[in-house]
Amino acid sequence: MVVPRMDHQGERPRWDCNVCGEAWPCSPAREHLVGAMNPTELRTLMWGLLEKAARELPPVSAPELFERFLHWTPQIREASR
């Protein structure tokens, strides 16, 4: 999977944006990622990053991590039967 280049990157281990200082993925990063990747690739990427963030961030609840890393991604639609 090729991850698109973008200005707004998450600074680890805090996972804050290196440009705007917001919690990453910030709004500009989300917008860029949605436009640059198909939903399946994006969700796969963000799940992997969620797992890394869960190990590096101070204790954060699973619902908070889900909201931050996955909830905003486009839904993957099932193929028509």
PDB file of N, CA, C and O in Angstrom:
ATOM      1  N   MET A   1       0.845  -1.169   0.000  1.00  0.00           N
ATOM      2  CA  MET A   1       0.000   0.000   0.000  1.00  0.00           C
ATOM      3  C   MET A   1       0.897   1.241   0.000  1.00  0.00           C
ATOM      4  O   MET A   1       1.837   1.342   0.788  1.00  0.00           O
ATOM      5  N   VAL A   2       0.595   2.162  -0.880  1.00  0.00           N
ATOM      6  CA  VAL A   2       1.352   3.409  -0.966  1.00  0.00           C
ATOM      7  C   VAL A   2       0.606   4.473  -0.167  1.00  0.00           C
ATOM      8  O   VAL A   2      -0.567   4.749  -0.420  1.00  0.00           O
ATOM      9  N   VAL A   3       1.293   5.057   0.788  1.00  0.00           N
ATOM     10  CA  VAL A   3       0.707   6.115   1.607  1.00  0.00           C
ATOM     11  C   VAL A   3       0.992   7.446   0.933  1.00  0.00           C
ATOM     12  O   VAL A   3       2.150   7.757   0.656  1.00  0.00           O
ATOM     13  N   PRO A   4      -0.053   8.250   0.660  1.00  0.00           N
ATOM     14  CA  PRO A   4       0.166   9.522  -0.026  1.00  0.00           C
ATOM     15  C   PRO A   4       0.972  10.504   0.824  1.00  0.00           C
ATOM     16  O   PRO A   4       0.850  10.540   2.048  1.00  0.00           O
ATOM     17  N   ARG A   5       1.794  11.291   0.146  1.00  0.00           N
ATOM     18  CA  ARG A   5       2.547  12.345   0.839  1.00  0.00           C
ATOM     19  C   ARG A   5       1.608  13.487   1.159  1.00  0.00           C
ATOM     20  O   ARG A   5       0.716  13.816   0.377  1.00  0.00           O
ATOM     21  N   MET A   6       1.816  14.081   2.308  1.00  0.00           N
ATOM     22  CA  MET A   6       1.013  15.240   2.691  1.00  0.00           C
ATOM     23  C   MET A   6       1.773  16.066   3.711  1.00  0.00           C
ATOM     24  O   MET A   6       2.680  15.578   4.386  1.00  0.00           O
ATOM     25  N   ASP A   7       1.382  17.332   3.807  1.00  0.00           N
ATOM     26  CA  ASP A   7       2.045  18.236   4.744  1.00  0.00           C
ATOM     27  C   ASP A   7       1.700  17.907   6.195  1.00  0.00           C
ATOM     28  O   ASP A   7       2.574  17.913   7.061  1.00  0.00           O
ATOM     29  N   HIS A   8       0.448  17.625   6.454  1.00  0.00           N
ATOM     30  CA  HIS A   8      -0.024  17.399   7.825  1.00  0.00           C
ATOM     31  C   HIS A   8       0.262  15.958   8.228  1.00  0.00           C
ATOM     32  O   HIS A   8      -0.482  15.046   7.865  1.00  0.00           O
ATOM     33  N   GLN A   9       1.337  15.759   8.975  1.00  0.00           N
ATOM     34  CA  GLN A   9       1.767  14.436   9.430  1.00  0.00           C
ATOM     35  C   GLN A   9       1.645  14.351  10.951  1.00  0.00           C
ATOM     36  O   GLN A   9       1.755  15.356  11.653  1.00  0.00           O
ATOM     37  N   GLY A  10       1.421  13.155  11.436  1.00  0.00           N
ATOM     38  CA  GLY A  10       1.364  12.937  12.882  1.00  0.00           C
ATOM     39  C   GLY A  10       2.764  12.836  13.459  1.00  0.00           C
ATOM     40  O   GLY A  10       3.577  12.034  12.999  1.00  0.00           O
ATOM     41  N   GLU A  11       3.042  13.647  14.465  1.00  0.00           N
ATOM     42  CA  GLU A  11       4.332  13.599  15.164  1.00  0.00           C
ATOM     43  C   GLU A  11       4.223  12.582  16.285  1.00  0.00           C
ATOM     44  O   GLU A  11       3.446  12.758  17.224  1.00  0.00           O
ATOM     45  N   ARG A  12       4.992  11.535  16.183  1.00  0.00           N
ATOM     46  CA  ARG A  12       4.974  10.488  17.200  1.00  0.00           C
ATOM     47  C   ARG A  12       6.021  10.791  18.259  1.00  0.00           C
ATOM     48  O   ARG A  12       7.061  11.359  17.928  1.00  0.00           O
ATOM     49  N   PRO A  13       5.798  10.449  19.476  1.00  0.00           N
ATOM     50  CA  PRO A  13       4.742   9.599  20.008  1.00  0.00           C
ATOM     51  C   PRO A  13       3.499  10.352  20.478  1.00  0.00           C
ATOM     52  O   PRO A  13       2.575   9.723  20.994  1.00  0.00           O
ATOM     53  N   ARG A  14       3.444  11.677  20.318  1.00  0.00           N
ATOM     54  CA  ARG A  14       2.282  12.445  20.788  1.00  0.00           C
ATOM     55  C   ARG A  14       1.092  12.333  19.846  1.00  0.00           C
ATOM     56  O   ARG A  14      -0.050  12.500  20.276  1.00  0.00           O
ATOM     57  N   TRP A  15       1.340  12.053  18.565  1.00  0.00           N
ATOM     58  CA  TRP A  15       0.300  11.950  17.546  1.00  0.00           C
ATOM     59  C   TRP A  15      -0.443  13.269  17.365  1.00  0.00           C
ATOM     60  O   TRP A  15      -1.660  13.289  17.181  1.00  0.00           O
ATOM     61  N   ASP A  16       0.306  14.373  17.420  1.00  0.00           N
ATOM     62  CA  ASP A  16      -0.236  15.686  17.082  1.00  0.00           C
ATOM     63  C   ASP A  16       0.285  16.060  15.707  1.00  0.00           C
ATOM     64  O   ASP A  16       1.360  15.614  15.304  1.00  0.00           O
ATOM     65  N   CYS A  17      -0.474  16.884  14.979  1.00  0.00           N
ATOM     66  CA  CYS A  17      -0.077  17.298  13.633  1.00  0.00           C
ATOM     67  C   CYS A  17       1.155  18.193  13.694  1.00  0.00           C
ATOM     68  O   CYS A  17       1.255  19.084  14.537  1.00  0.00           O
ATOM     69  N   ASN A  18       2.092  17.937  12.781  1.00  0.00           N
ATOM     70  CA  ASN A  18       3.325  18.728  12.744  1.00  0.00           C
ATOM     71  C   ASN A  18       3.111  20.118  12.170  1.00  0.00           C
ATOM     72  O   ASN A  18       4.003  20.959  12.278  1.00  0.00           O
ATOM     73  N   VAL A  19       1.953  20.393  11.558  1.00  0.00           N
ATOM     74  CA  VAL A  19       1.685  21.705  10.968  1.00  0.00           C
ATOM     75  C   VAL A  19       0.746  22.525  11.850  1.00  0.00           C
ATOM     76  O   VAL A  19       1.076  23.649  12.228  1.00  0.00           O
ATOM     77  N   CYS A  20      -0.421  21.970  12.179  1.00  0.00           N
ATOM     78  CA  CYS A  20      -1.433  22.755  12.896  1.00  0.00           C
ATOM     79  C   CYS A  20      -1.506  22.449  14.393  1.00  0.00           C
ATOM     80  O   CYS A  20      -2.171  23.173  15.134  1.00  0.00           O
ATOM     81  N   GLY A  21      -0.837  21.391  14.849  1.00  0.00           N
ATOM     82  CA  GLY A  21      -0.806  21.057  16.268  1.00  0.00           C
ATOM     83  C   GLY A  21      -2.039  20.339  16.784  1.00  0.00           C
ATOM     84  O   GLY A  21      -2.098  19.995  17.964  1.00  0.00           O
ATOM     85  N   GLU A  22      -3.030  20.104  15.925  1.00  0.00           N
ATOM     86  CA  GLU A  22      -4.238  19.389  16.339  1.00  0.00           C
ATOM     87  C   GLU A  22      -3.941  17.904  16.493  1.00  0.00           C
ATOM     88  O   GLU A  22      -2.919  17.412  16.015  1.00  0.00           O
ATOM     89  N   ALA A  23      -4.836  17.202  17.160  1.00  0.00           N
ATOM     90  CA  ALA A  23      -4.714  15.748  17.258  1.00  0.00           C
ATOM     91  C   ALA A  23      -4.753  15.176  15.844  1.00  0.00           C
ATOM     92  O   ALA A  23      -5.638  15.501  15.053  1.00  0.00           O
ATOM     93  N   TRP A  24      -3.778  14.319  15.542  1.00  0.00           N
ATOM     94  CA  TRP A  24      -3.713  13.741  14.197  1.00  0.00           C
ATOM     95  C   TRP A  24      -4.492  12.441  14.160  1.00  0.00           C
ATOM     96  O   TRP A  24      -4.414  11.666  15.113  1.00  0.00           O
ATOM     97  N   PRO A  25      -5.235  12.169  13.105  1.00  0.00           N
ATOM     98  CA  PRO A  25      -5.319  12.922  11.869  1.00  0.00           C
ATOM     99  C   PRO A  25      -6.227  14.147  12.005  1.00  0.00           C
ATOM    100  O   PRO A  25      -7.401  14.034  12.357  1.00  0.00           O
ATOM    101  N   CYS A  26      -5.660  15.304  11.721  1.00  0.00           N
ATOM    102  CA  CYS A  26      -6.388  16.565  11.767  1.00  0.00           C
ATOM    103  C   CYS A  26      -7.312  16.658  10.546  1.00  0.00           C
ATOM    104  O   CYS A  26      -7.258  15.805   9.661  1.00  0.00           O
ATOM    105  N   SER A  27      -8.145  17.678  10.501  1.00  0.00           N
ATOM    106  CA  SER A  27      -9.087  17.830   9.384  1.00  0.00           C
ATOM    107  C   SER A  27      -8.394  17.882   8.026  1.00  0.00           C
ATOM    108  O   SER A  27      -8.836  17.195   7.105  1.00  0.00           O
ATOM    109  N   PRO A  28      -7.314  18.674   7.857  1.00  0.00           N
ATOM    110  CA  PRO A  28      -6.646  18.671   6.550  1.00  0.00           C
ATOM    111  C   PRO A  28      -6.074  17.304   6.174  1.00  0.00           C
ATOM    112  O   PRO A  28      -6.124  16.923   5.005  1.00  0.00           O
ATOM    113  N   ALA A  29      -5.538  16.567   7.134  1.00  0.00           N
ATOM    114  CA  ALA A  29      -4.999  15.233   6.848  1.00  0.00           C
ATOM    115  C   ALA A  29      -6.128  14.286   6.454  1.00  0.00           C
ATOM    116  O   ALA A  29      -5.983  13.510   5.509  1.00  0.00           O
ATOM    117  N   ARG A  30      -7.234  14.341   7.159  1.00  0.00           N
ATOM    118  CA  ARG A  30      -8.379  13.480   6.833  1.00  0.00           C
ATOM    119  C   ARG A  30      -8.873  13.765   5.418  1.00  0.00           C
ATOM    120  O   ARG A  30      -9.099  12.847   4.630  1.00  0.00           O
ATOM    121  N   GLU A  31      -9.033  15.033   5.113  1.00  0.00           N
ATOM    122  CA  GLU A  31      -9.510  15.428   3.780  1.00  0.00           C
ATOM    123  C   GLU A  31      -8.566  14.915   2.693  1.00  0.00           C
ATOM    124  O   GLU A  31      -9.012  14.381   1.678  1.00  0.00           O
ATOM    125  N   HIS A  32      -7.288  15.078   2.907  1.00  0.00           N
ATOM    126  CA  HIS A  32      -6.296  14.622   1.929  1.00  0.00           C
ATOM    127  C   HIS A  32      -6.343  13.103   1.775  1.00  0.00           C
ATOM    128  O   HIS A  32      -6.345  12.597   0.653  1.00  0.00           O
ATOM    129  N   LEU A  33      -6.380  12.386   2.870  1.00  0.00           N
ATOM    130  CA  LEU A  33      -6.384  10.926   2.825  1.00  0.00           C
ATOM    131  C   LEU A  33      -7.634  10.383   2.133  1.00  0.00           C
ATOM    132  O   LEU A  33      -7.540   9.447   1.338  1.00  0.00           O
ATOM    133  N   VAL A  34      -8.795  10.954   2.424  1.00  0.00           N
ATOM    134  CA  VAL A  34     -10.036  10.503   1.789  1.00  0.00           C
ATOM    135  C   VAL A  34      -9.969  10.712   0.279  1.00  0.00           C
ATOM    136  O   VAL A  34     -10.450   9.876  -0.486  1.00  0.00           O
ATOM    137  N   GLY A  35      -9.373  11.824  -0.154  1.00  0.00           N
ATOM    138  CA  GLY A  35      -9.271  12.102  -1.581  1.00  0.00           C
ATOM    139  C   GLY A  35      -8.210  11.293  -2.295  1.00  0.00           C
ATOM    140  O   GLY A  35      -8.278  11.119  -3.511  1.00  0.00           O
ATOM    141  N   ALA A  36      -7.229  10.797  -1.559  1.00  0.00           N
ATOM    142  CA  ALA A  36      -6.083  10.135  -2.188  1.00  0.00           C
ATOM    143  C   ALA A  36      -6.132   8.611  -2.141  1.00  0.00           C
ATOM    144  O   ALA A  36      -5.383   7.953  -2.864  1.00  0.00           O
ATOM    145  N   MET A  37      -6.994   8.041  -1.312  1.00  0.00           N
ATOM    146  CA  MET A  37      -6.988   6.582  -1.130  1.00  0.00           C
ATOM    147  C   MET A  37      -8.392   6.014  -1.285  1.00  0.00           C
ATOM    148  O   MET A  37      -9.383   6.697  -1.031  1.00  0.00           O
ATOM    149  N   ASN A  38      -8.461   4.749  -1.707  1.00  0.00           N
ATOM    150  CA  ASN A  38      -9.778   4.111  -1.739  1.00  0.00           C
ATOM    151  C   ASN A  38     -10.141   3.717  -0.304  1.00  0.00           C
ATOM    152  O   ASN A  38      -9.256   3.563   0.538  1.00  0.00           O
ATOM    153  N   PRO A  39     -11.440   3.551  -0.020  1.00  0.00           N
ATOM    154  CA  PRO A  39     -11.871   3.306   1.359  1.00  0.00           C
ATOM    155  C   PRO A  39     -11.226   2.095   2.033  1.00  0.00           C
ATOM    156  O   PRO A  39     -10.896   2.153   3.217  1.00  0.00           O
ATOM    157  N   THR A  40     -11.044   1.014   1.301  1.00  0.00           N
ATOM    158  CA  THR A  40     -10.457  -0.184   1.907  1.00  0.00           C
ATOM    159  C   THR A  40      -9.014   0.062   2.316  1.00  0.00           C
ATOM    160  O   THR A  40      -8.610  -0.293   3.424  1.00  0.00           O
ATOM    161  N   GLU A  41      -8.234   0.670   1.426  1.00  0.00           N
ATOM    162  CA  GLU A  41      -6.836   0.974   1.753  1.00  0.00           C
ATOM    163  C   GLU A  41      -6.753   1.951   2.912  1.00  0.00           C
ATOM    164  O   GLU A  41      -5.919   1.798   3.804  1.00  0.00           O
ATOM    165  N   LEU A  42      -7.620   2.954   2.896  1.00  0.00           N
ATOM    166  CA  LEU A  42      -7.598   3.970   3.950  1.00  0.00           C
ATOM    167  C   LEU A  42      -7.925   3.351   5.306  1.00  0.00           C
ATOM    168  O   LEU A  42      -7.241   3.625   6.292  1.00  0.00           O
ATOM    169  N   ARG A  43      -8.947   2.533   5.365  1.00  0.00           N
ATOM    170  CA  ARG A  43      -9.301   1.899   6.645  1.00  0.00           C
ATOM    171  C   ARG A  43      -8.201   0.970   7.133  1.00  0.00           C
ATOM    172  O   ARG A  43      -7.920   0.905   8.330  1.00  0.00           O
ATOM    173  N   THR A  44      -7.579   0.249   6.203  1.00  0.00           N
ATOM    174  CA  THR A  44      -6.479  -0.644   6.578  1.00  0.00           C
ATOM    175  C   THR A  44      -5.316   0.159   7.149  1.00  0.00           C
ATOM    176  O   THR A  44      -4.753  -0.199   8.183  1.00  0.00           O
ATOM    177  N   LEU A  45      -4.960   1.246   6.471  1.00  0.00           N
ATOM    178  CA  LEU A  45      -3.886   2.121   6.942  1.00  0.00           C
ATOM    179  C   LEU A  45      -4.216   2.683   8.321  1.00  0.00           C
ATOM    180  O   LEU A  45      -3.392   2.622   9.233  1.00  0.00           O
ATOM    181  N   MET A  46      -5.416   3.227   8.470  1.00  0.00           N
ATOM    182  CA  MET A  46      -5.775   3.877   9.722  1.00  0.00           C
ATOM    183  C   MET A  46      -5.887   2.878  10.870  1.00  0.00           C
ATOM    184  O   MET A  46      -5.605   3.229  12.015  1.00  0.00           O
ATOM    185  N   TRP A  47      -6.294   1.635  10.585  1.00  0.00           N
ATOM    186  CA  TRP A  47      -6.329   0.618  11.643  1.00  0.00           C
ATOM    187  C   TRP A  47      -4.913   0.346  12.151  1.00  0.00           C
ATOM    188  O   TRP A  47      -4.690   0.244  13.358  1.00  0.00           O
ATOM    189  N   GLY A  48      -3.964   0.230  11.230  1.00  0.00           N
ATOM    190  CA  GLY A  48      -2.575   0.005  11.633  1.00  0.00           C
ATOM    191  C   GLY A  48      -2.035   1.166  12.453  1.00  0.00           C
ATOM    192  O   GLY A  48      -1.313   0.957  13.428  1.00  0.00           O
ATOM    193  N   LEU A  49      -2.383   2.394  12.061  1.00  0.00           N
ATOM    194  CA  LEU A  49      -1.923   3.567  12.806  1.00  0.00           C
ATOM    195  C   LEU A  49      -2.609   3.653  14.168  1.00  0.00           C
ATOM    196  O   LEU A  49      -1.997   4.080  15.147  1.00  0.00           O
ATOM    197  N   LEU A  50      -3.875   3.250  14.233  1.00  0.00           N
ATOM    198  CA  LEU A  50      -4.583   3.207  15.516  1.00  0.00           C
ATOM    199  C   LEU A  50      -3.854   2.273  16.477  1.00  0.00           C
ATOM    200  O   LEU A  50      -3.681   2.602  17.651  1.00  0.00           O
ATOM    201  N   GLU A  51      -3.430   1.119  15.989  1.00  0.00           N
ATOM    202  CA  GLU A  51      -2.715   0.174  16.847  1.00  0.00           C
ATOM    203  C   GLU A  51      -1.398   0.762  17.357  1.00  0.00           C
ATOM    204  O   GLU A  51      -1.049   0.578  18.523  1.00  0.00           O
ATOM    205  N   LYS A  52      -0.668   1.466  16.491  1.00  0.00           N
ATOM    206  CA  LYS A  52       0.582   2.108  16.924  1.00  0.00           C
ATOM    207  C   LYS A  52       0.291   3.186  17.965  1.00  0.00           C
ATOM    208  O   LYS A  52       0.968   3.270  18.990  1.00  0.00           O
ATOM    209  N   ALA A  53      -0.721   4.009  17.694  1.00  0.00           N
ATOM    210  CA  ALA A  53      -1.067   5.090  18.619  1.00  0.00           C
ATOM    211  C   ALA A  53      -1.504   4.533  19.970  1.00  0.00           C
ATOM    212  O   ALA A  53      -1.188   5.112  21.009  1.00  0.00           O
ATOM    213  N   ALA A  54      -2.222   3.422  19.964  1.00  0.00           N
ATOM    214  CA  ALA A  54      -2.675   2.819  21.224  1.00  0.00           C
ATOM    215  C   ALA A  54      -1.495   2.427  22.101  1.00  0.00           C
ATOM    216  O   ALA A  54      -1.590   2.469  23.327  1.00  0.00           O
ATOM    217  N   ARG A  55      -0.387   2.046  21.481  1.00  0.00           N
ATOM    218  CA  ARG A  55       0.807   1.675  22.252  1.00  0.00           C
ATOM    219  C   ARG A  55       1.596   2.904  22.707  1.00  0.00           C
ATOM    220  O   ARG A  55       2.267   2.859  23.738  1.00  0.00           O
ATOM    221  N   GLU A  56       1.520   3.999  21.950  1.00  0.00           N
ATOM    222  CA  GLU A  56       2.379   5.158  22.221  1.00  0.00           C
ATOM    223  C   GLU A  56       1.714   6.265  23.029  1.00  0.00           C
ATOM    224  O   GLU A  56       2.388   6.962  23.788  1.00  0.00           O
ATOM    225  N   LEU A  57       0.412   6.437  22.879  1.00  0.00           N
ATOM    226  CA  LEU A  57      -0.282   7.504  23.592  1.00  0.00           C
ATOM    227  C   LEU A  57      -0.489   7.119  25.051  1.00  0.00           C
ATOM    228  O   LEU A  57      -0.490   5.937  25.394  1.00  0.00           O
ATOM    229  N   PRO A  58      -0.667   8.133  25.917  1.00  0.00           N
ATOM    230  CA  PRO A  58      -1.080   7.810  27.285  1.00  0.00           C
ATOM    231  C   PRO A  58      -2.402   7.044  27.197  1.00  0.00           C
ATOM    232  O   PRO A  58      -3.044   7.051  26.147  1.00  0.00           O
ATOM    233  N   PRO A  59      -2.815   6.388  28.273  1.00  0.00           N
ATOM    234  CA  PRO A  59      -4.048   5.596  28.199  1.00  0.00           C
ATOM    235  C   PRO A  59      -5.219   6.376  27.584  1.00  0.00           C
ATOM    236  O   PRO A  59      -5.611   7.440  28.061  1.00  0.00           O
ATOM    237  N   VAL A  60      -5.751   5.802  26.514  1.00  0.00           N
ATOM    238  CA  VAL A  60      -6.896   6.373  25.800  1.00  0.00           C
ATOM    239  C   VAL A  60      -7.897   5.239  25.614  1.00  0.00           C
ATOM    240  O   VAL A  60      -7.510   4.102  25.343  1.00  0.00           O
ATOM    241  N   SER A  61      -9.174   5.545  25.759  1.00  0.00           N
ATOM    242  CA  SER A  61     -10.184   4.489  25.627  1.00  0.00           C
ATOM    243  C   SER A  61     -10.308   4.035  24.174  1.00  0.00           C
ATOM    244  O   SER A  61     -10.009   4.785  23.245  1.00  0.00           O
ATOM    245  N   ALA A  62     -10.749   2.811  24.002  1.00  0.00           N
ATOM    246  CA  ALA A  62     -10.951   2.266  22.655  1.00  0.00           C
ATOM    247  C   ALA A  62     -11.939   3.108  21.849  1.00  0.00           C
ATOM    248  O   ALA A  62     -11.682   3.360  20.672  1.00  0.00           O
ATOM    249  N   PRO A  63     -13.070   3.559  22.435  1.00  0.00           N
ATOM    250  CA  PRO A  63     -13.981   4.406  21.660  1.00  0.00           C
ATOM    251  C   PRO A  63     -13.331   5.719  21.195  1.00  0.00           C
ATOM    252  O   PRO A  63     -13.606   6.189  20.091  1.00  0.00           O
ATOM    253  N   GLU A  64     -12.479   6.301  22.029  1.00  0.00           N
ATOM    254  CA  GLU A  64     -11.787   7.531  21.631  1.00  0.00           C
ATOM    255  C   GLU A  64     -10.844   7.274  20.459  1.00  0.00           C
ATOM    256  O   GLU A  64     -10.789   8.066  19.517  1.00  0.00           O
ATOM    257  N   LEU A  65     -10.111   6.181  20.515  1.00  0.00           N
ATOM    258  CA  LEU A  65      -9.213   5.839  19.413  1.00  0.00           C
ATOM    259  C   LEU A  65      -9.998   5.554  18.140  1.00  0.00           C
ATOM    260  O   LEU A  65      -9.601   5.985  17.057  1.00  0.00           O
ATOM    261  N   PHE A  66     -11.107   4.832  18.261  1.00  0.00           N
ATOM    262  CA  PHE A  66     -11.937   4.549  17.091  1.00  0.00           C
ATOM    263  C   PHE A  66     -12.433   5.847  16.462  1.00  0.00           C
ATOM    264  O   PHE A  66     -12.362   6.014  15.245  1.00  0.00           O
ATOM    265  N   GLU A  67     -12.927   6.755  17.277  1.00  0.00           N
ATOM    266  CA  GLU A  67     -13.434   8.043  16.785  1.00  0.00           C
ATOM    267  C   GLU A  67     -12.334   8.816  16.063  1.00  0.00           C
ATOM    268  O   GLU A  67     -12.565   9.385  14.996  1.00  0.00           O
ATOM    269  N   ARG A  68     -11.179   8.833  16.627  1.00  0.00           N
ATOM    270  CA  ARG A  68     -10.057   9.606  16.076  1.00  0.00           C
ATOM    271  C   ARG A  68      -9.493   9.008  14.794  1.00  0.00           C
ATOM    272  O   ARG A  68      -9.187   9.745  13.857  1.00  0.00           O
ATOM    273  N   PHE A  69      -9.350   7.692  14.735  1.00  0.00           N
ATOM    274  CA  PHE A  69      -8.648   7.072  13.616  1.00  0.00           C
ATOM    275  C   PHE A  69      -9.545   6.416  12.574  1.00  0.00           C
ATOM    276  O   PHE A  69      -9.118   6.266  11.429  1.00  0.00           O
ATOM    277  N   LEU A  70     -10.755   6.022  12.913  1.00  0.00           N
ATOM    278  CA  LEU A  70     -11.560   5.259  11.953  1.00  0.00           C
ATOM    279  C   LEU A  70     -12.945   5.818  11.665  1.00  0.00           C
ATOM    280  O   LEU A  70     -13.420   5.710  10.534  1.00  0.00           O
ATOM    281  N   HIS A  71     -13.593   6.401  12.631  1.00  0.00           N
ATOM    282  CA  HIS A  71     -14.991   6.801  12.464  1.00  0.00           C
ATOM    283  C   HIS A  71     -15.215   7.708  11.261  1.00  0.00           C
ATOM    284  O   HIS A  71     -16.258   7.608  10.614  1.00  0.00           O
ATOM    285  N   TRP A  72     -14.298   8.565  10.950  1.00  0.00           N
ATOM    286  CA  TRP A  72     -14.437   9.544   9.867  1.00  0.00           C
ATOM    287  C   TRP A  72     -14.165   8.963   8.481  1.00  0.00           C
ATOM    288  O   TRP A  72     -14.461   9.620   7.483  1.00  0.00           O
ATOM    289  N   THR A  73     -13.617   7.765   8.391  1.00  0.00           N
ATOM    290  CA  THR A  73     -13.278   7.195   7.085  1.00  0.00           C
ATOM    291  C   THR A  73     -14.547   6.750   6.363  1.00  0.00           C
ATOM    292  O   THR A  73     -15.527   6.372   7.006  1.00  0.00           O
ATOM    293  N   PRO A  74     -14.536   6.794   5.022  1.00  0.00           N
ATOM    294  CA  PRO A  74     -15.723   6.367   4.269  1.00  0.00           C
ATOM    295  C   PRO A  74     -16.039   4.901   4.541  1.00  0.00           C
ATOM    296  O   PRO A  74     -15.142   4.078   4.726  1.00  0.00           O
ATOM    297  N   GLN A  75     -17.317   4.599   4.560  1.00  0.00           N
ATOM    298  CA  GLN A  75     -17.721   3.211   4.768  1.00  0.00           C
ATOM    299  C   GLN A  75     -17.360   2.384   3.544  1.00  0.00           C
ATOM    300  O   GLN A  75     -17.371   2.875   2.415  1.00  0.00           O
ATOM    301  N   ILE A  76     -17.045   1.136   3.789  1.00  0.00           N
ATOM    302  CA  ILE A  76     -16.762   0.205   2.708  1.00  0.00           C
ATOM    303  C   ILE A  76     -18.076  -0.485   2.378  1.00  0.00           C
ATOM    304  O   ILE A  76     -18.664  -1.169   3.216  1.00  0.00           O
ATOM    305  N   ARG A  77     -18.518  -0.295   1.165  1.00  0.00           N
ATOM    306  CA  ARG A  77     -19.803  -0.866   0.756  1.00  0.00           C
ATOM    307  C   ARG A  77     -19.602  -2.281   0.231  1.00  0.00           C
ATOM    308  O   ARG A  77     -18.637  -2.572  -0.476  1.00  0.00           O
ATOM    309  N   GLU A  78     -20.533  -3.149   0.595  1.00  0.00           N
ATOM    310  CA  GLU A  78     -20.478  -4.522   0.096  1.00  0.00           C
ATOM    311  C   GLU A  78     -20.837  -4.526  -1.385  1.00  0.00           C
ATOM    312  O   GLU A  78     -21.647  -3.719  -1.841  1.00  0.00           O
ATOM    313  N   ALA A  79     -20.234  -5.430  -2.119  1.00  0.00           N
ATOM    314  CA  ALA A  79     -20.554  -5.569  -3.538  1.00  0.00           C
ATOM    315  C   ALA A  79     -22.004  -6.006  -3.686  1.00  0.00           C
ATOM    316  O   ALA A  79     -22.529  -6.740  -2.849  1.00  0.00           O
ATOM    317  N   SER A  80     -22.639  -5.556  -4.738  1.00  0.00           N
ATOM    318  CA  SER A  80     -24.028  -5.953  -5.006  1.00  0.00           C
ATOM    319  C   SER A  80     -24.110  -7.456  -5.190  1.00  0.00           C
ATOM    320  O   SER A  80     -23.229  -8.070  -5.792  1.00  0.00           O
ATOM    321  N   ARG A  81     -25.157  -8.033  -4.676  1.00  0.00           N
ATOM    322  CA  ARG A  81     -25.322  -9.491  -4.808  1.00  0.00           C
ATOM    323  C   ARG A  81     -26.098  -9.822  -6.036  1.00  0.00           C
ATOM    324  O   ARG A  81     -26.338 -10.996  -6.317  1.00  0.00           O
TER     325      ARG A  81
END
